[in-house]
Amino acid sequence: MRTDLMFSKNSDEWETPQNLFDELNEEFHFTLDAAADEKNHKTEQYLEDALDCDWHGSVWLNPPYSLVKEFITKAEYESTKGATVVCLVPARTDTKWWHRSVWDSTYHKPRPNVEIRFLRGRLKFGGSTNSAPFPSVIIIFHANQPSSGQKL
C-alpha cells in the first residue's frame, strides 16, 4: 500500500464511502453537505466555502483532513445555532480539538451535545482499493444543545 500519498497534502480530501453516507442519510436526512464541490457533493445543497458561512438543517461533513480542527470547531458552533452536524473524521483522540470539542476529560464521556460512533476497521474512501491508514469516527453534534461542557 502506498501510504506516502495518503499522508501527503496531495491526499487531503477523502471521498465519503457511498454506503456509509447512505446509512447515515437514512437516519439523519441530510439537507446540506458542508465540505464539498461540484464533483463530490452528497446532497443537492453543498458548500465550498463552509468555514465562511452559516450552516442549517441536517448537515453532512467530511472535511479536508488538514482542516479537521477548524471544521470541528465550526460544526460545534453551528450546532449551538440549530444545525445537527454529522462528521466523518479520523479518530484522533490524542488531539487538542478532540478534547476541546468532543471528549470531556473531566467526566470521561462525550461532551453534552456530542455523540461518538467509532467505526470498526478502516474505511475505503471513494474508489480506493486499499483501506485508509487511519481509523475513522462519526461525531454528531446535536442541534440546540450546550457545547464545550456548558450547562443549561
Summary of the structure (lengths in Angstrom):
residues: 152
radius of gyration: 14.9
end to end distance: 48.4
largest distance: 48.4
contacts: 433
relative contact order: 0.18
helix: 29%
strand: 19%
